[in-house]
Amino acid sequence: MTVYAPGTEAKLNEILTILGTTAPSLWPFWEKTGTLVSCIGVGDLTSSETGGAAEALEDDFAPLLLPCGLYSYHFHPTGDHHLAGIDHANYTFVASPFSVGCWIRPNAIASNVMLAKYDSAGNKEEWRFWIDASGLLDLELHDASASETEIAVSDAALTLGQMQFVVATYDGTPATPEVWLYVDGVAVNDGTTVESGTFVDMEDTASPLTIGCGGVTATPTTEFHGRIAMPFITGKELSAAEVVQLRDIMRPMVGIC
């Protein structure tokens, strides 16, 4: 049985209050054994490996106990380790705002997806929150039928090997999108995006949610290398102040005082 540090449940409640009431999903990573990773919200995950087969957390994800009693999981491209989710309306944001974030300790900082609903092989891309080939934090919004994008990019590369809180927020206006990227509560871009072609909007596709990779669980792409803790998605645009609040609540939970 998991034993939490005093106050952990209260902190989770504080986090959920900030995430709001519009379809929030938070994966606290309570589990250290088995293949089920449960969600507060919608969408339990399956810990998966090569070919999408279920793989026990204790065998390949090296659950690391955090001071709060929750865990971070280790992801590695060798073996295709990732968390497999579902296609759900709570992860699709057609002309609507959303925010996505997590704590990461990257062992590589090129072409690593943290969270995505993005199946390029099936032409079912919606969005991906990732570290691009230059080590920059990105949020990509994808118009699947037109195969065009709006992409926000950070001003500087992420830091290898350090625990960092990364967040992206989108205001839900596809014609003139405003996307903010944050590292440890500090904005690292100017809110603008770069458009490829004529982006109309994201579309509601059948692509599943994945954590630690893009694509689908049988053929993952842009796989994360490093640790992830407390990923979340919510159907609201978090304010800069709310991002700082989340950082300050979570910092002692992951061991940063």
C-alpha positions in Angstrom: 0.0 0.0 0.0 1.3 3.4 -0.9 2.0 5.7 2.0 1.8 9.4 1.2 3.6 12.2 2.9 1.3 14.3 5.1 -0.6 16.8 3.0 -0.2 15.0 -0.3 -3.9 14.5 -0.8 -4.5 18.2 0.0 -1.9 19.3 -2.5 -3.5 17.1 -5.2 -6.8 18.9 -4.4 -5.1 22.3 -4.7 -3.7 21.2 -8.1 -7.1 20.1 -9.4 -8.7 23.3 -8.2 -6.2 25.3 -10.3 -6.7 23.0 -13.3 -10.4 23.9 -13.1 -13.6 22.1 -14.0 -13.3 21.8 -17.8 -12.2 18.2 -18.4 -9.0 18.1 -16.3 -6.9 14.9 -16.3 -4.1 14.4 -13.8 -1.9 11.3 -13.6 -0.3 11.5 -10.1 1.8 8.3 -10.8 0.6 6.6 -7.6 1.6 3.2 -8.8 5.0 1.4 -8.6 3.9 -2.1 -9.8 1.7 -3.5 -12.5 0.7 -2.0 -15.8 -2.2 0.3 -14.9 -1.5 4.0 -14.4 -4.6 5.6 -13.0 -6.0 9.0 -13.7 -7.8 11.6 -11.7 -10.2 12.5 -14.4 -10.6 10.5 -17.7 -8.2 8.1 -19.1 -6.2 5.4 -17.3 -3.0 4.5 -19.0 -1.2 1.3 -19.7 2.6 1.0 -19.3 3.8 -0.4 -22.6 6.9 -1.5 -24.5 7.9 -2.9 -27.9 4.9 -3.4 -30.2 2.5 -2.0 -27.6 2.7 -4.9 -25.3 1.9 -4.2 -21.6 5.0 -4.0 -19.5 5.1 -3.9 -15.7 6.3 -0.6 -14.2 8.7 -2.3 -11.9 10.4 -4.1 -14.8 11.2 -1.2 -17.1 10.0 2.1 -15.8 12.1 2.2 -12.6 9.5 4.0 -10.4 11.4 6.5 -8.2 9.7 7.5 -5.0 9.2 11.2 -4.6 9.1 13.0 -1.2 5.3 13.2 -1.5 4.9 9.4 -1.8 4.1 9.6 -5.6 6.5 8.4 -8.3 8.4 9.5 -11.4 8.8 7.0 -14.2 11.8 6.5 -16.4 11.2 6.4 -20.2 13.7 5.0 -22.7 13.5 4.7 -26.5 15.3 1.4 -26.3 12.3 -1.0 -25.8 9.8 1.7 -26.8 8.8 2.4 -23.2 5.7 4.7 -23.0 2.3 5.1 -21.5 -0.6 4.2 -23.8 -3.8 6.1 -23.5 -7.2 6.3 -25.3 -8.9 8.6 -27.8 -11.3 10.8 -25.7 -13.1 14.0 -26.3 -11.4 15.5 -23.2 -8.1 15.5 -25.1 -9.4 17.1 -28.3 -9.5 20.9 -28.5 -11.2 22.2 -31.6 -11.5 26.0 -31.3 -11.1 25.7 -27.6 -8.4 26.4 -25.1 -6.2 23.9 -23.3 -3.1 23.5 -21.2 -0.7 20.7 -20.8 2.3 20.1 -18.5 4.5 17.8 -16.4 7.8 17.6 -14.5 10.7 16.2 -16.6 14.3 15.2 -16.0 15.5 14.7 -19.6 18.4 12.4 -20.4 18.3 13.6 -24.0 17.0 16.9 -25.3 16.2 16.3 -29.0 12.9 15.0 -30.4 11.3 13.9 -27.2 7.5 13.9 -26.8 6.1 14.4 -23.3 2.3 14.2 -24.1 0.7 14.0 -27.5 -2.4 13.2 -29.4 -0.5 12.8 -32.7 -0.6 9.9 -35.1 1.3 11.1 -38.2 1.3 7.7 -39.8 -2.5 7.7 -39.7 -2.9 11.4 -40.7 -4.6 11.9 -37.3 -2.4 14.5 -35.8 -4.0 16.9 -33.3 -1.3 18.3 -30.9 2.0 17.4 -29.3 4.0 18.9 -26.4 7.6 18.0 -27.1 11.2 18.9 -27.2 12.2 19.4 -30.8 15.3 18.4 -32.7 17.1 21.6 -31.5 16.3 20.9 -27.8 13.6 23.6 -27.7 10.3 23.3 -26.0 7.4 23.2 -28.5 3.7 23.0 -28.6 2.5 22.0 -32.1 -1.1 22.4 -33.1 -1.9 20.4 -36.3 -4.6 20.6 -38.9 -4.7 17.0 -40.0 -6.7 17.3 -43.2 -4.6 20.3 -44.5 -1.4 18.9 -43.0 -0.5 22.4 -41.7 0.6 23.6 -38.3 0.9 26.4 -35.8 4.0 25.9 -33.6 5.2 27.8 -30.6 8.9 27.4 -29.8 10.9 28.4 -26.7 13.7 30.9 -26.8 16.3 28.6 -25.4 17.0 24.9 -25.2 16.0 22.9 -22.1 18.7 21.8 -19.6 19.8 18.2 -19.7 19.6 16.1 -16.6 17.7 18.7 -14.4 14.2 18.3 -12.9 12.1 21.0 -14.7 8.4 22.0 -14.7 7.3 22.5 -18.3 3.9 23.8 -19.3 2.2 25.0 -22.5 -1.1 27.0 -22.7 -3.3 27.7 -25.7 -6.0 30.3 -25.9 -8.3 28.4 -28.3 -8.4 30.9 -31.2 -7.1 29.0 -34.2 -7.1 32.1 -36.5 -4.7 34.0 -34.2 -3.4 31.5 -31.7 -1.7 32.6 -28.5 0.5 29.9 -27.0 2.7 30.4 -24.0 5.5 28.1 -23.0 6.8 28.0 -19.4 9.9 26.4 -17.8 9.8 26.4 -14.0 7.0 29.0 -14.0 8.9 31.4 -16.3 7.6 32.2 -19.8 10.2 31.2 -22.4 8.5 32.6 -25.5 6.5 35.6 -26.6 3.1 33.9 -27.0 3.3 33.8 -30.8 3.3 30.8 -33.2 4.7 30.1 -36.6 2.2 29.0 -39.2 2.9 26.5 -41.9 0.7 26.9 -44.9 -2.9 27.7 -44.1 -3.8 26.3 -40.7 -7.6 26.3 -40.1 -7.9 24.4 -36.8 -7.1 21.1 -35.1 -9.6 18.3 -35.8 -11.3 15.6 -33.8 -9.4 12.5 -34.9 -9.2 8.9 -33.5 -5.6 9.4 -32.4 -5.0 8.1 -28.9 -3.3 10.0 -26.1 0.3 8.9 -25.4 2.7 9.9 -22.7 6.4 9.5 -23.4 6.0 9.3 -27.2 4.0 10.3 -30.2 2.1 8.1 -32.7 0.3 5.0 -31.5 1.3 2.5 -28.9 2.3 -0.3 -31.5 4.6 2.1 -33.4 5.7 4.9 -31.1 7.7 7.9 -32.4 9.8 10.7 -31.0 10.2 8.8 -27.8 11.1 10.5 -24.5 14.3 9.7 -22.7 14.4 10.5 -19.1 11.9 10.9 -16.2 8.4 12.3 -16.1 6.2 13.0 -13.1 2.7 14.3 -12.6 1.6 15.0 -16.2 -1.7 16.8 -16.7 -4.1 18.1 -19.4 -6.9 20.6 -18.8 -9.4 22.3 -21.1 -8.6 25.8 -19.9 -5.9 28.3 -20.7 -3.9 28.5 -17.5 -2.7 32.0 -16.6 0.9 32.8 -15.8 0.0 33.2 -12.2 -1.7 29.8 -12.1 1.4 28.2 -13.7 3.5 29.7 -10.9 1.0 28.4 -8.3 1.3 24.9 -9.7 5.0 25.1 -9.7 5.1 26.2 -6.1 2.7 23.5 -5.0 4.6 20.8 -6.8 8.1 21.8 -6.1 8.3 20.2 -2.6 6.4 17.2 -3.9 9.2 16.4 -6.3 11.9 17.3 -3.9 12.8 20.8 -4.9 12.7 23.2 -2.0 
